[in-house]
Amino acid sequence: MNVAIIVAAGKGTRMGRDKLWMEVHGVPIVGHTWRTFDRSEVIDQVVLVVREESQQAFRDLAEQIQVQKPFHFAPGGRERQDSVWNGLQCCPEDCDLVAIQDAARPCTHPSHIRACIEAGGKYGAVVAAQKVTDTLKRVGGGLTIQSTVDREGLWSVQTPQVFRVDVIRKAMQSVRDQGLIVTDDTAACESIGYSVKVVSGDHPNPKVTYPGDLPYISWLLANSDGGV
């Protein structure tokens, strides 16, 4: 069994309001994310990591987007890794792979989900990623460029991040035991020396962070071959 853990417990402080509930084409951003995983043929069940006071809103959203697969709620944690840990505790015993997804990344293409699941079953830990193509600069005080960063070998990590359940549980437990704070789930695997493979995709997979992201997100959803 493959389970998607959608991390949706944040408050979107950079947007000034809860970005997950901002509507695009009549559906909240998180609804687009959820619907994509709900309709994926490689996902059997969904775990939504949400704030307790948001659960009813998510039940209403389930009716709006007509979810077809079983879903469960897990409580959000203080840090993202705590939310992921809580999500892992809600996975059924027969779960083989988990696909951990940012709720604010609504344009993930079904083919990329499928590719990550297939690679996750083979390698045990993989992440959707794209090679960095922009020139990178290190900037200091006064917004002054200090140096150019060599982009060779640099990749921009995204979601989904897919793991065998035993691998990610061991990694997250290690992080918790050491009192470490990690910014993504692959970093937990790095902490135990487990190799993570990157899975490159052919479709844009941006995360909604700032208000200026919305027009691009809207265009992608309207023009994707999966529809809106």
The 8 nearest C-alpha neighbors of each residue, nearest first, counted from 0:
[[1, 94, 95, 43, 93, 2, 96, 42],
 [2, 0, 96, 42, 43, 97, 95, 94],
 [3, 1, 97, 44, 45, 42, 43, 98],
 [2, 4, 98, 45, 97, 99, 46, 5],
 [3, 5, 46, 99, 47, 45, 98, 100],
 [6, 4, 100, 47, 102, 101, 99, 7],
 [5, 7, 48, 101, 102, 8, 100, 4],
 [8, 6, 49, 102, 48, 9, 5, 47],
 [7, 9, 49, 75, 50, 48, 6, 10],
 [10, 8, 7, 11, 17, 49, 6, 75],
 [9, 11, 17, 12, 8, 16, 18, 19],
 [10, 12, 17, 18, 13, 14, 9, 16],
 [11, 13, 15, 14, 10, 16, 17, 9],
 [14, 12, 15, 11, 209, 208, 16, 210],
 [13, 15, 12, 16, 209, 11, 210, 18],
 [14, 16, 12, 13, 11, 17, 18, 10],
 [17, 15, 14, 18, 11, 12, 10, 13],
 [16, 18, 11, 10, 19, 20, 14, 15],
 [17, 19, 21, 11, 20, 16, 14, 28],
 [20, 18, 28, 29, 17, 21, 103, 27],
 [21, 19, 27, 18, 28, 17, 22, 29],
 [20, 22, 27, 18, 19, 28, 23, 17],
 [23, 21, 27, 26, 25, 28, 20, 24],
 [22, 24, 25, 26, 217, 27, 28, 21],
 [25, 23, 26, 22, 227, 217, 221, 27],
 [24, 26, 23, 22, 27, 21, 28, 227],
 [25, 27, 22, 23, 24, 30, 28, 31],
 [28, 26, 22, 20, 30, 21, 29, 23],
 [29, 27, 19, 30, 31, 20, 22, 21],
 [28, 30, 32, 19, 102, 27, 31, 33],
 [29, 31, 27, 33, 28, 32, 34, 26],
 [30, 32, 34, 105, 28, 29, 33, 35],
 [33, 31, 105, 29, 30, 35, 34, 102],
 [32, 34, 30, 36, 35, 31, 37, 29],
 [33, 35, 37, 31, 36, 32, 30, 38],
 [36, 34, 38, 32, 33, 37, 39, 31],
 [35, 37, 39, 38, 33, 34, 42, 32],
 [36, 38, 34, 35, 39, 33, 68, 66],
 [39, 37, 35, 36, 34, 40, 67, 42],
 [38, 40, 36, 41, 42, 37, 35, 109],
 [39, 41, 42, 38, 43, 113, 37, 36],
 [42, 40, 39, 113, 43, 1, 116, 112],
 [43, 41, 1, 39, 40, 2, 44, 3],
 [44, 42, 1, 2, 0, 41, 68, 45],
 [43, 45, 2, 69, 68, 70, 42, 3],
 [44, 46, 70, 3, 2, 4, 47, 69],
 [47, 45, 4, 71, 70, 72, 3, 5],
 [48, 46, 72, 5, 4, 49, 73, 71],
 [47, 49, 73, 6, 7, 75, 74, 72],
 [50, 48, 8, 7, 75, 74, 47, 51],
 [49, 51, 8, 53, 75, 52, 74, 54],
 [50, 52, 53, 54, 49, 74, 75, 73],
 [51, 53, 50, 54, 55, 49, 56, 57],
 [54, 52, 56, 50, 51, 55, 57, 49],
 [55, 53, 57, 56, 51, 52, 58, 49],
 [56, 54, 58, 57, 53, 59, 52, 60],
 [55, 57, 59, 53, 54, 58, 60, 52],
 [56, 58, 60, 54, 59, 55, 61, 53],
 [59, 57, 55, 61, 60, 56, 54, 62],
 [58, 60, 56, 57, 62, 61, 55, 63],
 [59, 61, 57, 63, 62, 58, 56, 64],
 [62, 60, 58, 59, 66, 63, 64, 65],
 [63, 61, 65, 60, 59, 64, 58, 66],
 [62, 64, 60, 61, 65, 59, 66, 26],
 [63, 65, 61, 62, 66, 60, 34, 30],
 [66, 64, 62, 63, 61, 67, 60, 34],
 [67, 65, 61, 64, 68, 37, 34, 62],
 [66, 68, 65, 37, 69, 38, 61, 34],
 [67, 69, 44, 66, 37, 70, 43, 45],
 [70, 68, 44, 45, 67, 71, 43, 66],
 [71, 69, 45, 46, 44, 68, 72, 47],
 [70, 72, 46, 47, 45, 73, 69, 89],
 [73, 71, 47, 46, 48, 74, 49, 70],
 [72, 74, 48, 86, 85, 47, 49, 89],
 [75, 73, 49, 48, 50, 51, 85, 76],
 [74, 76, 82, 8, 49, 50, 48, 73],
 [77, 75, 82, 81, 78, 74, 79, 85],
 [76, 78, 81, 79, 75, 82, 80, 8],
 [79, 77, 81, 80, 76, 82, 180, 75],
 [78, 80, 82, 81, 83, 76, 77, 182],
 [79, 81, 83, 82, 78, 84, 181, 184],
 [82, 80, 76, 84, 78, 79, 83, 77],
 [83, 81, 76, 75, 79, 85, 80, 84],
 [82, 84, 86, 80, 85, 81, 87, 79],
 [85, 83, 81, 87, 86, 82, 80, 88],
 [86, 84, 82, 88, 83, 87, 73, 81],
 [85, 87, 83, 89, 84, 73, 88, 48],
 [86, 88, 84, 89, 90, 85, 83, 168],
 [87, 89, 85, 86, 90, 84, 73, 91],
 [90, 88, 86, 87, 91, 73, 85, 46],
 [89, 91, 87, 88, 94, 92, 86, 2],
 [92, 90, 94, 93, 89, 88, 0, 2],
 [91, 93, 94, 90, 95, 89, 0, 88],
 [92, 94, 91, 0, 95, 90, 1, 96],
 [95, 93, 0, 91, 92, 1, 96, 90],
 [94, 96, 0, 1, 163, 164, 93, 97],
 [97, 95, 163, 1, 164, 162, 94, 2],
 [96, 98, 2, 162, 161, 3, 1, 99],
 [97, 99, 161, 3, 160, 159, 4, 2],
 [100, 98, 4, 160, 159, 3, 5, 97],
 [99, 101, 159, 5, 158, 4, 102, 6],
 [102, 100, 103, 6, 104, 5, 158, 7],
 [101, 103, 7, 29, 104, 6, 5, 32],
 [104, 102, 101, 207, 206, 105, 19, 29],
 [103, 105, 206, 102, 101, 106, 205, 207],
 [106, 104, 32, 31, 107, 103, 28, 29],
 [107, 105, 204, 104, 108, 220, 205, 219],
 [108, 106, 204, 105, 104, 109, 111, 112],
 [107, 109, 111, 110, 106, 112, 202, 204],
 [110, 108, 112, 111, 113, 39, 107, 35],
 [109, 111, 113, 108, 112, 114, 200, 107],
 [112, 110, 114, 108, 113, 109, 200, 115],
 [113, 111, 109, 115, 110, 114, 116, 108],
 [112, 114, 110, 116, 111, 115, 117, 41],
 [115, 113, 111, 117, 112, 116, 110, 118],
 [116, 114, 118, 112, 117, 113, 119, 111],
 [115, 117, 119, 113, 118, 114, 112, 120],
 [116, 118, 114, 120, 115, 119, 113, 121],
 [119, 117, 121, 115, 120, 116, 122, 114],
 [120, 118, 123, 116, 122, 121, 124, 117],
 [119, 121, 117, 118, 123, 122, 116, 163],
 [120, 122, 118, 119, 123, 117, 124, 116],
 [123, 121, 119, 124, 120, 118, 125, 196],
 [124, 122, 119, 163, 162, 120, 121, 166],
 [123, 125, 162, 195, 119, 122, 161, 196],
 [126, 124, 196, 195, 161, 119, 197, 160],
 [125, 127, 160, 197, 198, 128, 161, 159],
 [126, 128, 198, 157, 158, 159, 197, 199],
 [129, 127, 156, 157, 199, 155, 197, 198],
 [128, 130, 155, 154, 199, 131, 156, 200],
 [129, 131, 154, 155, 132, 153, 128, 152],
 [132, 130, 154, 153, 133, 155, 129, 150],
 [131, 133, 130, 134, 150, 129, 154, 153],
 [134, 132, 131, 135, 150, 130, 136, 153],
 [133, 135, 132, 136, 150, 148, 147, 149],
 [134, 136, 148, 147, 133, 150, 137, 149],
 [137, 135, 147, 148, 146, 138, 144, 134],
 [136, 138, 146, 145, 144, 147, 148, 139],
 [139, 137, 144, 145, 143, 142, 136, 140],
 [140, 138, 143, 142, 145, 144, 141, 137],
 [139, 141, 142, 143, 138, 144, 145, 137],
 [140, 142, 143, 139, 138, 144, 145, 137],
 [143, 141, 140, 139, 138, 144, 145, 137],
 [142, 144, 141, 139, 138, 140, 145, 137],
 [145, 143, 138, 146, 137, 139, 136, 142],
 [144, 146, 138, 137, 139, 143, 147, 136],
 [147, 145, 137, 136, 144, 148, 138, 135],
 [146, 148, 136, 135, 137, 149, 145, 134],
 [147, 149, 135, 136, 150, 146, 137, 134],
 [148, 150, 151, 147, 135, 134, 153, 152],
 [151, 149, 153, 148, 152, 131, 135, 134],
 [152, 150, 153, 149, 131, 154, 148, 130],
 [151, 153, 150, 154, 130, 131, 149, 155],
 [154, 152, 150, 151, 131, 130, 155, 149],
 [155, 153, 130, 131, 129, 156, 128, 152],
 [154, 156, 129, 128, 131, 130, 157, 153],
 [155, 157, 128, 154, 127, 129, 126, 158],
 [158, 156, 127, 128, 159, 155, 126, 160],
 [159, 157, 160, 100, 127, 101, 126, 99],
 [158, 160, 100, 99, 98, 127, 161, 126],
 [159, 161, 126, 158, 99, 98, 125, 127],
 [162, 160, 98, 125, 119, 97, 124, 159],
 [163, 161, 124, 123, 97, 96, 119, 164],
 [162, 164, 96, 123, 166, 165, 95, 97],
 [163, 165, 166, 167, 96, 95, 162, 168],
 [164, 166, 168, 163, 167, 169, 162, 95],
 [167, 165, 169, 163, 164, 168, 170, 162],
 [168, 166, 170, 169, 164, 165, 171, 162],
 [167, 169, 171, 165, 170, 166, 172, 164],
 [170, 168, 172, 166, 167, 171, 165, 173],
 [169, 171, 167, 188, 187, 173, 168, 172],
 [172, 170, 174, 168, 173, 169, 187, 167],
 [173, 171, 175, 169, 174, 170, 168, 176],
 [172, 174, 176, 170, 171, 175, 177, 169],
 [175, 173, 171, 179, 177, 172, 176, 178],
 [174, 176, 172, 178, 173, 177, 171, 179],
 [175, 177, 173, 174, 178, 172, 179, 171],
 [178, 176, 174, 179, 175, 173, 172, 180],
 [177, 179, 175, 176, 174, 180, 173, 172],
 [180, 178, 174, 177, 181, 175, 176, 173],
 [179, 181, 178, 182, 174, 80, 78, 175],
 [182, 180, 183, 186, 179, 187, 80, 184],
 [183, 181, 180, 184, 186, 79, 80, 185],
 [184, 182, 181, 185, 186, 187, 80, 79],
 [183, 185, 186, 187, 188, 182, 80, 181],
 [184, 186, 188, 187, 183, 189, 195, 160],
 [187, 185, 189, 184, 188, 183, 181, 190],
 [186, 188, 190, 170, 185, 184, 189, 171],
 [189, 187, 185, 170, 193, 190, 186, 191],
 [188, 190, 186, 192, 187, 191, 193, 185],
 [189, 191, 187, 188, 192, 186, 170, 174],
 [192, 190, 189, 188, 193, 170, 187, 173],
 [191, 193, 189, 190, 188, 194, 187, 170],
 [192, 194, 188, 189, 191, 195, 190, 124],
 [195, 193, 192, 196, 189, 124, 188, 122],
 [194, 196, 124, 125, 193, 197, 185, 126],
 [197, 195, 125, 126, 124, 198, 194, 122],
 [198, 196, 126, 125, 128, 127, 199, 195],
 [199, 197, 127, 126, 128, 115, 200, 196],
 [198, 200, 128, 129, 127, 197, 201, 130],
 [201, 199, 202, 111, 198, 129, 127, 128],
 [200, 202, 199, 203, 111, 108, 110, 129],
 [201, 203, 200, 204, 108, 107, 111, 106],
 [204, 202, 205, 201, 106, 107, 200, 219],
 [203, 205, 107, 106, 202, 104, 206, 108],
 [206, 204, 104, 203, 207, 106, 216, 105],
 [205, 207, 104, 103, 208, 204, 105, 101],
 [206, 208, 103, 212, 209, 104, 205, 213],
 [207, 209, 206, 13, 212, 14, 210, 11],
 [208, 210, 211, 14, 212, 207, 13, 213],
 [211, 209, 212, 213, 14, 208, 207, 214],
 [210, 212, 209, 213, 214, 215, 208, 207],
 [213, 211, 210, 209, 215, 207, 214, 216],
 [212, 214, 216, 215, 211, 210, 217, 207],
 [215, 213, 217, 216, 212, 218, 211, 210],
 [216, 214, 218, 217, 213, 212, 219, 211],
 [215, 217, 213, 219, 218, 214, 220, 212],
 [218, 216, 214, 220, 215, 219, 213, 23],
 [217, 219, 215, 221, 216, 220, 222, 214],
 [220, 218, 216, 222, 221, 217, 223, 215],
 [221, 219, 227, 217, 223, 218, 222, 216],
 [220, 222, 218, 219, 227, 223, 226, 217],
 [223, 221, 219, 220, 218, 224, 226, 227],
 [224, 222, 225, 226, 220, 219, 221, 227],
 [223, 225, 226, 222, 221, 220, 227, 108],
 [226, 224, 223, 227, 108, 109, 220, 222],
 [227, 225, 223, 224, 221, 220, 222, 219],
 [226, 220, 221, 225, 24, 223, 31, 222]]
